[in-house]
Amino acid sequence: MANKRPYAAIDTPTPIPTTRPAPAPAVDKDDDDPIDPSDELTFIALGGGNEVGRSCHIVQYKGKTVMLDAGIHPAYDGLAALPFYDEFDLSTVDVLLITHFHMDHAASLPYVLAKTNFAGRVYMTHPTKAIYKHLMQDSVRVQNTHISTSATTSGTDGYIHQLFTEHDILSTLPQIQTISFNTTHVHNGIRFTPYPAGHVLGACMYLIEIAGLNILFTGDYSRENDRHLIPASVPRGVKIDCLITESTFGISTHVPRLERETALMKSITGILNRGGRALLPVFAIGRAQELLLIFEDYWAKHEEYRRYPIYYASSLARKCMVVYQTYIDAMNDSIRAKFQAGSASVSAAAAKTSDATGENSSAGTGPWDFQYIRSLKSLERFDDVGGCVMLASPGMLQNGVSRSLLERWAPDPRNGVVITGYSVEGTMAKQIMLEPDAIPAVMTNRQPQNGGAMGMGKRAGGGEGHERVMVPRRCTVQEYSFAAHVDGSENREFIEEVGAPVVILVHGEKHNMNRLKSRLLGLQSMKVFSPANCEELRIPFRREKVARVVGRLARDIVLPVSPTDVSDEDVEGEAKRRSEEGQLVSGVLVQNDFKLSLMAPEDLKEFAGLTTTTIVCRQRITLAAAGVELIRWALESTFGGVTIVPSNATKGKTNGDDTSMVKAQYPTNGHVDEKTVLEIMGGAVRLTHHAPSGEVEMEWGGNVSNDSIADAVMAVLLSVESSPAAVRQSSKLHSHSHHQQEAEQAKSYDAFGDSPVDTKHNGDAFAVSKHEDAASNGIRKRNPHANLTPEERLNRLFMFLEAQFGEDALSPIPYPRPQIPTTSTSTNGTTTTAEQDKAAIHAELARLHSIGIPVPGLEIRVDKLVARVWLEGLEVECGNKTLGDRVRAVVERGCGTVAPLWG
């Protein structure tokens, strides 16, 4: 269900088609390299795509899912105001990060936690959670007080219709975890760090790291230096791979802050001078506090306007001002300085009062203790007489106190409405900026009902049987943007400073977003995307995998030579040598939260928290005819040195020597079991031979290398009784009798007992003796390994050498092995030394032919290396040890031993 709406990433969003196409990756068409799906970042806007409102975004990478914000749309009612939660499986979300408490970013969080299958964790800053609780409770109470009767006459800016209850809010609060600015947190392999965003108190932007990929989500942010918040800044020391940023104002540019404040106060004082009332619809929390600081400062400097009261009309005013007074450390230096100065003055005044009267006075003089601003909880306590300034919520004028005052004051031309924040499409705040002649009456019904008029603050009837009442608008309407959003130039500068290769635009109307996108694409330094709601965007990120070497492996690595230790030439030569040779490091590669570490198996517990288990493998076979000496010889021929493990603490290492075997005797079932233990390849495989049963037990620790060695050992054991070299090694003259009546003739039989020795000495190897077995019907087969002629033995040696080195590598040596160096000849007519040597060579060749050796030796050439095998005595000569050992091993395997075979 995670990919329920897989739309292709396109430059200009189009309406959702009836037939849903497969998602297309956001890569260049010229890039033909295959893309690994695990290297793709998936982005889905469940809300806030090509619109302002119900911000909710899904980011997926390497199997991790992050959800950013969970708001509602202020222009819609009920379920229609929610993001498209039914288009994504929320149970797959690992982390939900809330940037700030505004309704379009956090108001659907109770619905997500209480009404969906969401099972992840929720994080927000401390001030955000404190204000979020009051804000959501107030929204539910407004819902219970004002029942919506028409979707067109209701909104969700401070008013949520039948989405959740107050119980849902309170029961889900423990699931929200609070975090502080500039602190890094990790959950399920996802690292995230909140940074100040400068939008409202507690608002943050999130730096998210998944498998080394850095994603920065700005949320709503501001880089303007205002009176109480810390402006947003680019995280230092981090390379951002993907930037997700708002585009609220597109490419529009704000008027400088000082000019805006001057124009705002000129407009307000103009309304007051003509005897009117100024209505400023604001969010209950956020920009309202900034405007309060501006009015407090202006009224303190202009005594002539102090006769006009300033009201802050919000049921949350007192509760939220406590939050502002609590989280002074989340504000800028100006507010902290005023707080410290106020605390010092309070302490001094309290000390004087205590000394004079014995009582302690704690009158507040902090930055949020206003002298010229009054808090107004409800309109029932408001004496609407004379000019005044009213800051009332909600800011979108959909309902509540601000809508009631708008309907009351709109007909009077002396009054004025001043819009100071961003107005969302479809809301009354956006409509009234068009200066319509009349506005619909939502909060006030001017027609008598049940004998009287509906009181101020009551929802107007709009159901069946009731005509909508229109209120004439004659008041002035002006706009001075104090919305804490970056304008076009600030946003572009921030994007360029971040320098991310991929930018995703959200939280902006389609027209503004596309204009900003075109401007950014003109920079030709990044890829820019502006996906619509439910449009799946896939972006490939190819990352290099880097492993960190830790533990004892790190101690074994040779570090680069310091330039202070040796000269420049030595450093250059050493660096070149190491770059050519390299360093081979072998260990266990461990992945934890997408971080790779290379360590020795012994360090797994310390550095990875893992325990190791050794698998011991055992296998048994029975070799009835092969003794331990033959097994040892066969293993040494293949593996070189074989270690004999004695019964005591001493161990001897042999390599074909005549060291006597060490055998341990153990009584077993009344018999003596002689055990001989051999270790192959440094103990990789341990072999135990049991005599006289002939059972061989092989034991090794299970791993890739040991398993390969064990397979080779097993192959040697299975062939040890049948190979020609083993037969030669184990063949000995002995006497035995197959039948009791033939015991007298047993001494004359050869080592194999197949024919009498005297018969073979007569030259007929196939002759049948008089001592034949009666059961053979006079036919006896010859053992192919017994009593080989010199010619047969020579042919077998040639076969082994050709099989090992190839026929082209062998060539006969025509001259015998030199014994005496050749000297110069004399000129007196006597026989010279050279002539004597020539005669000796002919005599030696004749002798070799007489004993069945056709050539004195063989020459073996492998690459540029040469080895010689002298057939008489089977002596091997070679200047290269490796080649010499190979030739010697082949001769031993083919002929049984390096010993004279002729003569």
Disulfide bonds with the S-S distance in Angstrom:
none
